[in-house]
Amino acid sequence: MAATRGETAPLRPAPARAAILGAGKPETEVLAYNGTVSGPVLRLRQGEAFRSTVTNALDQGTTVHWHGIRLPNAMDGVPGLTQQAIKPGGDFHYAFTPPDAGTYWYHPHDHTAHQMGRGLAGALIVEEPQAPPFDRDVVWVLQDWEFQPDGQFVPGFDTPMEAAMSGRIGSVVTINGVVPAPMAVRAGERIRLRLINACLARFMALRFIGHRVTVVALDGQPLLRPFEPSGGQVIIAPAQRVDLQLDAIGSPNQAYPVIDDFYGNGAAYRLTTLAYTKQPPRRSLPVAPVILPPNPVPQPDLRNPVRHHLTITGGMMGMGMAADGGPAAIWGIKDRHRMNDGMAPIFTIPRGRTALITLDNQTSFWHPMHLHGYSFTVLSRNGVKARYPYLRDTVILRPKDRVEIAFAADNPGDWMFHCHVIEHQANGLMTVIRVA
C-alpha cells in the first residue's frame, strides 16, 4: 500500500483492477484512489496546512470526506450540504490544517455504498511533531467483500433488504486491500498498530492470541489512561479507529493467530497471523504503555449545556410506503416531535455552548453513530457514567442502548450526523446538526 508523505496529496478516484484475492486469482474490477485499493496512505504533520486536489475519473459524482478531522465546514465533503458533488471530469480543491494528531481516514460521501463498497477508502495519518517511542508504525485498513465465483463483486449494493437489516457484510476480509499474508514480527518489538474499520457494515472483535494489547487512542484521540480491552477483545465498528500498542512478547520462530469473533464462535475466522522471525528479542517485554500527547480538543462545559434527545427508529418493521406512493424511509431520527428531513438541520446549537445529546436506540440493530466536524465525549451508557470519559467521533449504539455524548460547539456550520452502516445512512438514518 503506497504512502504519500507531505502537505499536498492529489487524489484521482477511478475504475481499476486489483488483485484483492491474491496472486493467481482473478483480478477484481474496483474503484480506487490513484489505482490503489485501501490507499494511498496519506501522512502529514499535525498543525501543518494540507491540500488535496481531487479529480473525478468516475462516471458519477463523488466527494471526499476527511473522516474525524476537525476542519472547516466547507471542506467536509458532503454533497448538497457543504459542497456540490464533483462531476465526472471535474475537480475540487480541499485545504485544511489538521489540529489533532492521530489515525483518520478518507472516503466518498456521494453514492457512498456503491463507491466505498467497491474500494474507495484510504488512511489519513496525522503525525505528532515528535515521534512516539514505537519501533514500528503499522496501518491496517480493514475492509470486507462479497465475491462471485469469477472474482467480481456481488452486485446490488444498498439493497432494501440489506438496508433494513444489518447492511452488507462480506465473506472475505482484507488488510490494506488484499487477503492478508502473515505479518512478520520480531520478538521484543513495540508496535503502534493503527486499526481502521472501512467496512460498509461489518463490526469486528479482534483477539491477538498469545499477546496482551493496550489501547492508546480511540478515533484518533489519545488516551490519558491506556487500557487493556476487556477479555482481550478489541471491538471496532464501521468508521471507528483504534490505536494499539502491540508488545511482541511471543517467541522467535513461532506464529500466533489474530482472530475476529464478533459474530460468535460459529462465524469466527483467522484474520491474519503474527509470524515471528528467528531474530533474538529486541528488548525485554512487556513495557509500560506509551502515553501519546493530548490534542487541543476543547472540553465541554456541563454546568449549563444545551440538551437534545435523539431517538433512532426503524429497521425491518419500518419498511412501508410513503404518502406519495414511493418507498418510505427505512430508518429515522427524531428530536422530540420533529423527524429528520434530508439535509434540513434537526436542531441548532448556539456557537460557543456545550451540546449534551442523549442518543436513544429503539431499534434491534447496532448503529455506529458518527458526527462530522467534532470529537465528542461519551458521558454515559444506559445510565452508567463513564469512569474515564473518552473522546470519539463514532460511538456504538447497541440494540436498545441509551448513550449520552457532549461537545463544545466551537466549529460553525451544518454538520452531518449519521449511522456509519452505510446502507442505514442511505435509507434515512442521518440528520444534520447546525452550529451557529
C-alpha positions as CSV (number, residue, x, y, z in Angstrom):
1,M,0.0,0.0,0.0
2,A,1.7,3.1,-1.3
3,A,2.2,6.1,1.1
4,T,2.1,9.8,0.2
5,R,4.0,11.9,2.7
6,G,3.7,15.7,2.7
7,E,1.3,18.6,2.6
8,T,0.0,18.1,-0.9
9,A,-1.7,14.9,-2.0
10,P,-3.6,14.7,-5.3
11,L,-6.3,12.0,-5.4
12,R,-7.9,10.5,-8.5
13,P,-10.9,8.2,-7.9
14,A,-11.2,5.9,-11.0
15,P,-12.1,2.4,-12.1
16,A,-9.2,0.0,-11.7
17,R,-8.4,-3.7,-11.4
18,A,-6.9,-5.1,-8.2
19,A,-5.6,-8.5,-7.0
20,I,-7.7,-8.5,-3.8
21,L,-7.8,-12.3,-3.6
22,G,-4.1,-12.7,-4.1
23,A,-1.7,-13.9,-6.8
24,G,-3.1,-16.4,-9.2
25,K,-6.7,-15.4,-8.6
26,P,-8.8,-13.3,-10.9
27,E,-8.3,-9.5,-10.6
28,T,-11.4,-7.7,-9.4
29,E,-12.9,-4.6,-11.1
30,V,-12.8,-1.9,-8.4
31,L,-12.9,1.8,-7.8
32,A,-9.7,3.1,-6.3
33,Y,-7.9,6.3,-5.4
34,N,-4.7,6.6,-7.5
35,G,-5.1,3.0,-8.6
36,T,-4.7,1.6,-5.1
37,V,-7.4,-0.2,-3.0
38,S,-7.2,0.9,0.6
39,G,-4.9,3.7,-0.2
40,P,-2.7,5.6,-0.7
41,V,-1.9,6.2,2.9
42,L,-1.6,10.0,3.4
43,R,0.8,11.1,6.1
44,L,1.1,14.7,7.2
45,R,2.1,16.6,10.3
46,Q,-0.1,18.0,13.0
47,G,-0.7,21.7,12.6
48,E,0.6,22.0,9.0
49,A,-1.5,23.1,6.1
50,F,-2.7,20.2,3.9
51,R,-4.1,20.4,0.3
52,S,-5.6,17.8,-2.0
53,T,-6.9,18.3,-5.5
54,V,-9.5,15.5,-6.2
55,T,-10.0,14.8,-9.9
56,N,-13.1,12.7,-10.6
57,A,-12.5,10.0,-13.2
58,L,-15.7,8.1,-12.3
59,D,-18.9,8.1,-14.3
60,Q,-20.9,9.6,-11.4
61,G,-20.4,12.4,-8.9
62,T,-18.2,12.0,-5.9
63,T,-16.7,13.9,-2.9
64,V,-14.0,13.2,-0.3
65,H,-14.9,13.3,3.4
66,W,-11.9,13.5,5.7
67,H,-13.3,11.4,8.5
68,G,-12.6,12.5,12.0
69,I,-10.8,15.7,11.2
70,R,-12.0,18.9,12.9
71,L,-11.9,21.0,9.8
72,P,-13.7,24.0,8.3
73,N,-17.3,23.1,7.2
74,A,-16.7,23.9,3.6
75,M,-14.0,21.2,3.4
76,D,-16.1,18.4,4.9
77,G,-17.1,16.7,1.6
78,V,-20.9,16.2,2.0
79,P,-22.7,16.9,-1.3
80,G,-25.7,19.1,-1.1
81,L,-24.6,20.3,2.3
82,T,-21.0,21.6,2.3
83,Q,-20.3,21.5,-1.4
84,Q,-21.7,20.4,-4.7
85,A,-20.7,16.9,-5.9
86,I,-17.6,16.8,-8.1
87,K,-18.9,16.0,-11.5
88,P,-17.3,13.4,-13.8
89,G,-14.2,15.0,-15.2
90,G,-14.3,17.8,-12.6
91,D,-12.1,18.5,-9.6
92,F,-12.3,20.1,-6.2
93,H,-9.5,21.6,-4.1
94,Y,-9.6,20.6,-0.4
95,A,-7.5,22.6,2.0
96,F,-7.3,22.4,5.8
97,T,-4.9,22.4,8.7
98,P,-5.4,19.3,11.0
99,P,-5.4,20.5,14.6
100,D,-5.1,16.9,16.0
101,A,-2.6,14.2,15.6
102,G,-4.0,10.7,15.2
103,T,-5.5,8.0,13.0
104,Y,-8.1,9.2,10.5
105,W,-9.3,8.2,7.1
106,Y,-11.0,9.4,3.9
107,H,-13.8,8.1,1.8
108,P,-16.6,9.4,-0.6
109,H,-19.8,10.8,0.7
110,D,-21.7,10.6,-2.6
111,H,-23.1,7.2,-3.9
112,T,-21.3,6.1,-0.8
113,A,-22.4,2.4,-0.7
114,H,-21.5,1.9,-4.3
115,Q,-18.2,3.7,-4.2
116,M,-16.9,2.6,-0.7
117,G,-18.2,-0.9,-1.3
118,R,-16.1,-1.1,-4.4
119,G,-12.9,0.1,-2.8
120,L,-12.8,3.9,-2.3
121,A,-11.2,4.4,1.1
122,G,-7.8,5.3,2.5
123,A,-5.9,6.1,5.7
124,L,-5.1,9.6,6.7
125,I,-2.4,9.7,9.4
126,V,-1.6,12.9,11.2
127,E,1.8,12.5,12.8
128,E,2.8,14.0,16.2
129,P,5.5,16.7,16.0
130,Q,7.8,14.3,17.8
131,A,7.5,10.6,17.0
132,P,6.3,8.5,20.0
133,P,8.7,5.7,21.2
134,F,7.5,2.8,19.0
135,D,9.7,0.6,16.9
136,R,7.2,0.5,14.0
137,D,4.1,2.3,12.9
138,V,1.7,-0.1,11.1
139,V,-1.6,0.7,9.5
140,W,-4.4,-1.9,8.9
141,V,-7.2,-0.6,6.7
142,L,-9.9,-3.3,7.2
143,Q,-12.5,-4.0,4.5
144,D,-14.8,-6.8,3.6
145,W,-16.1,-8.0,0.3
146,E,-18.7,-10.4,-1.2
147,F,-17.4,-12.1,-4.4
148,Q,-18.9,-14.1,-7.2
149,P,-17.1,-17.2,-8.4
150,D,-15.4,-15.2,-11.2
151,G,-13.7,-12.9,-8.6
152,Q,-16.0,-9.9,-9.2
153,F,-18.2,-8.3,-6.6
154,V,-21.7,-9.5,-6.0
155,P,-23.9,-6.7,-7.5
156,G,-26.7,-4.8,-5.7
157,F,-25.1,-2.5,-3.2
158,D,-27.6,-0.8,-1.0
159,T,-30.5,-3.2,-1.5
160,P,-33.6,-2.6,0.6
161,M,-33.3,-5.9,2.4
162,E,-29.7,-5.3,3.4
163,A,-30.6,-1.7,4.3
164,A,-33.4,-2.8,6.6
165,M,-31.2,-5.2,8.5
166,S,-27.5,-5.1,9.3
167,G,-26.2,-3.9,6.0
168,R,-23.8,-5.7,3.6
169,I,-21.4,-8.0,5.4
170,G,-18.9,-9.6,3.1
171,S,-17.4,-13.1,3.4
172,V,-13.8,-12.1,2.6
173,V,-11.9,-9.6,4.9
174,T,-8.8,-7.9,3.8
175,I,-6.0,-5.8,5.3
176,N,-4.8,-2.9,3.1
177,G,-6.7,-4.1,0.1
178,V,-5.5,-7.8,-0.1
179,V,-6.2,-11.1,1.6
180,P,-3.6,-10.8,4.3
181,A,-0.4,-12.8,4.4
182,P,1.3,-13.4,7.8
183,M,2.8,-10.2,9.3
184,A,6.4,-10.6,10.2
185,V,7.2,-9.6,13.8
186,R,10.5,-9.6,15.7
187,A,10.3,-10.6,19.4
188,G,10.7,-7.7,21.7
189,E,9.3,-5.1,19.3
190,R,6.9,-2.4,20.4
191,I,4.5,-1.7,17.5
192,R,1.9,1.0,17.1
193,L,-0.9,-0.8,15.2
194,R,-3.5,1.6,13.7
195,L,-6.8,-0.2,13.0
196,I,-9.2,1.5,10.6
197,N,-12.6,-0.2,10.0
198,A,-13.5,0.9,6.5
199,C,-16.2,-1.8,6.0
200,L,-19.7,-0.9,4.9
201,A,-21.3,-2.7,7.9
202,R,-19.1,-5.3,9.5
203,F,-18.3,-4.9,13.2
204,M,-15.1,-6.7,14.4
205,A,-13.8,-8.1,17.7
206,L,-10.1,-8.9,17.3
207,R,-8.2,-11.2,19.6
208,F,-4.4,-11.2,19.4
209,I,-3.8,-14.8,20.6
210,G,-0.8,-15.1,22.9
211,H,-0.5,-11.3,23.3
212,R,-1.8,-8.5,25.5
213,V,-2.6,-5.4,23.6
214,T,-3.1,-1.9,25.0
215,V,-5.5,0.7,23.6
216,V,-3.6,4.0,23.4
217,A,-6.0,6.0,21.2
218,L,-9.6,5.9,20.0
219,D,-10.8,7.6,16.8
220,G,-7.6,9.5,16.7
221,Q,-7.7,10.9,20.2
222,P,-5.0,9.8,22.7
223,L,-5.9,8.2,26.0
224,L,-4.5,9.6,29.2
225,R,-5.3,6.2,30.7
226,P,-4.5,3.5,28.2
227,F,-6.2,0.2,28.9
228,E,-6.2,-3.4,28.0
229,P,-9.5,-4.3,26.3
230,S,-12.0,-6.5,28.2
231,G,-11.3,-10.1,27.6
232,G,-8.6,-9.2,25.2
233,Q,-11.3,-8.4,22.6
234,V,-10.7,-5.2,20.5
235,I,-14.2,-4.2,19.3
236,I,-14.2,-1.8,16.4
237,A,-17.3,-0.7,14.5
238,P,-17.5,0.6,10.9
239,A,-15.7,4.1,10.7
240,Q,-14.0,3.7,14.1
241,R,-10.3,3.6,14.6
242,V,-8.3,2.0,17.4
243,D,-4.6,2.6,18.0
244,L,-3.0,-0.4,19.8
245,Q,0.4,-0.8,21.5
246,L,1.3,-4.4,20.5
247,D,4.2,-5.7,22.5
248,A,5.7,-8.6,20.7
249,I,6.0,-11.0,23.7
250,G,5.9,-14.1,21.5
251,S,8.9,-16.5,20.9
252,P,11.2,-16.3,17.9
253,N,10.1,-18.6,15.0
254,Q,6.6,-19.0,16.4
255,A,3.2,-18.0,14.9
256,Y,0.2,-16.5,16.6
257,P,-3.3,-16.0,15.1
258,V,-5.3,-12.9,15.1
259,I,-9.0,-13.9,15.4
260,D,-12.2,-12.0,14.7
261,D,-15.1,-13.5,16.6
262,F,-17.6,-10.6,16.8
263,Y,-20.4,-12.6,15.3
264,G,-19.8,-15.6,17.6
265,N,-17.6,-18.6,17.6
266,G,-19.5,-20.2,14.7
267,A,-18.6,-17.2,12.5
268,A,-15.1,-16.7,13.8
269,Y,-12.2,-16.6,11.4
270,R,-8.5,-16.0,11.3
271,L,-7.8,-12.5,10.1
272,T,-4.0,-12.9,9.9
273,T,-1.1,-14.4,11.7
274,L,1.8,-12.8,13.6
275,A,4.8,-14.7,12.3
276,Y,7.9,-14.2,14.4
277,T,11.3,-14.1,12.8
278,K,14.2,-16.1,14.1
279,Q,15.9,-13.0,15.4
280,P,16.6,-12.7,19.1
281,P,14.4,-10.4,21.1
282,R,14.9,-6.7,20.6
283,R,14.3,-6.0,24.3
284,S,12.6,-7.4,27.3
285,L,8.8,-7.1,27.4
286,P,6.2,-6.0,28.4
287,V,6.9,-2.4,28.7
288,A,4.8,0.5,30.2
289,P,2.1,1.9,27.9
290,V,3.0,4.8,25.7
291,I,1.1,7.9,26.7
292,L,0.5,9.9,23.5
293,P,0.4,13.7,23.8
294,P,-3.1,15.1,24.1
295,N,-4.8,17.0,21.3
296,P,-6.3,20.5,21.7
297,V,-9.9,19.4,21.8
298,P,-12.0,21.9,23.8
299,Q,-13.6,20.4,26.9
300,P,-17.4,20.5,27.2
301,D,-18.8,22.7,29.9
302,L,-21.5,20.6,31.6
303,R,-22.8,23.3,34.0
304,N,-25.5,24.5,31.6
305,P,-25.5,22.6,28.4
306,V,-28.0,22.7,25.5
307,R,-29.8,19.4,25.7
308,H,-31.4,17.4,23.0
309,H,-32.8,13.8,22.8
310,L,-32.4,12.0,19.5
311,T,-34.4,8.7,19.1
312,I,-33.4,6.2,16.4
313,T,-36.3,4.3,14.9
314,G,-36.8,1.8,12.1
315,G,-35.5,-1.4,10.7
316,M,-37.4,-4.3,9.2
317,M,-40.7,-3.1,10.9
318,G,-40.2,0.3,9.4
319,M,-40.4,-0.8,5.8
320,G,-43.5,0.5,4.0
321,M,-44.8,3.2,1.6
322,A,-44.7,6.9,1.8
323,A,-47.7,9.2,1.3
324,D,-46.7,9.8,-2.3
325,G,-46.7,6.1,-3.1
326,G,-43.0,5.7,-3.1
327,P,-40.9,3.6,-0.6
328,A,-40.8,5.0,2.9
329,A,-37.5,5.7,4.7
330,I,-36.5,2.5,6.5
331,W,-34.8,4.4,9.3
332,G,-35.4,7.7,11.1
333,I,-34.1,10.1,13.8
334,K,-36.5,12.1,16.0
335,D,-35.8,15.0,18.2
336,R,-38.8,15.0,20.5
337,H,-41.7,15.5,17.9
338,R,-39.5,16.5,14.9
339,M,-38.3,13.9,12.5
340,N,-35.2,14.3,10.4
341,D,-35.8,15.7,6.9
342,G,-33.0,15.3,4.5
343,M,-30.3,18.0,4.8
344,A,-32.5,20.3,7.0
345,P,-31.0,20.8,10.4
346,I,-32.9,18.9,13.1
347,F,-31.8,21.5,15.7
348,T,-29.3,24.4,16.2
349,I,-26.7,24.7,18.8
350,P,-25.5,28.2,19.6
351,R,-21.8,28.6,18.8
352,G,-19.8,28.6,22.0
353,R,-22.3,26.5,24.0
354,T,-21.9,22.9,25.1
355,A,-24.3,20.3,23.5
356,L,-25.4,17.4,25.6
357,I,-27.2,14.9,23.4
358,T,-28.9,11.7,24.5
359,L,-29.0,9.0,21.8
360,D,-31.8,6.5,22.3
361,N,-31.7,3.5,20.1
362,Q,-35.2,2.0,19.9
363,T,-34.2,-0.5,17.2
364,S,-33.0,-4.1,17.4
365,F,-29.8,-3.3,15.4
366,W,-26.3,-2.0,16.1
367,H,-25.5,1.5,14.9
368,P,-22.1,3.3,14.9
369,M,-23.2,6.9,15.0
370,H,-20.7,9.4,13.5
371,L,-20.7,13.2,14.0
372,H,-18.8,15.2,11.4
373,G,-16.5,18.1,12.4
374,Y,-16.2,17.2,16.1
375,S,-14.8,14.8,18.6
376,F,-17.3,14.3,21.4
377,T,-17.0,13.0,25.0
378,V,-19.0,9.8,25.8
379,L,-20.5,10.5,29.2
380,S,-22.7,7.5,30.0
381,R,-24.3,4.4,28.7
382,N,-27.7,3.2,29.9
383,G,-27.5,5.4,33.0
384,V,-24.0,4.3,34.0
385,K,-21.5,7.2,33.9
386,A,-18.2,6.6,32.1
387,R,-15.4,6.1,34.6
388,Y,-13.0,7.7,32.2
389,P,-15.0,9.6,29.5
390,Y,-13.2,9.1,26.2
391,L,-13.3,11.2,23.1
392,R,-14.7,9.7,20.0
393,D,-16.2,10.8,16.7
394,T,-18.2,7.5,16.2
395,V,-20.0,5.8,19.1
396,I,-21.6,2.3,19.1
397,L,-25.2,2.1,19.9
398,R,-26.2,-1.5,20.7
399,P,-29.9,-2.5,20.5
400,K,-32.0,-0.5,23.0
401,D,-28.9,1.4,24.2
402,R,-29.1,5.0,25.5
403,V,-25.9,6.9,25.4
404,E,-25.0,10.5,26.4
405,I,-22.4,12.5,24.5
406,A,-21.2,16.1,24.8
407,F,-19.1,18.5,22.9
408,A,-18.2,22.2,22.9
409,A,-19.8,23.7,19.8
410,D,-16.9,25.8,18.6
411,N,-16.9,24.8,14.9
412,P,-19.7,26.6,13.0
413,G,-21.6,25.0,10.1
414,D,-24.1,22.4,9.2
415,W,-22.7,19.0,10.3
416,M,-23.9,15.6,9.2
417,F,-24.7,13.1,12.0
418,H,-25.4,9.6,10.8
419,C,-25.1,5.9,11.2
420,H,-21.9,4.5,9.5
421,V,-23.6,1.3,8.5
422,I,-23.7,2.9,5.1
423,E,-26.9,1.3,4.0
424,H,-28.6,2.6,7.1
425,Q,-27.4,6.1,6.4
426,A,-28.5,6.0,2.8
427,N,-32.0,4.9,3.9
428,G,-32.9,7.6,6.5
429,L,-30.5,7.2,9.4
430,M,-28.9,10.6,9.1
431,T,-29.6,14.1,10.0
432,V,-27.8,17.5,10.3
433,I,-26.9,19.5,13.4
434,R,-26.3,23.2,12.9
435,V,-23.8,25.2,14.9
436,A,-24.4,28.9,14.5
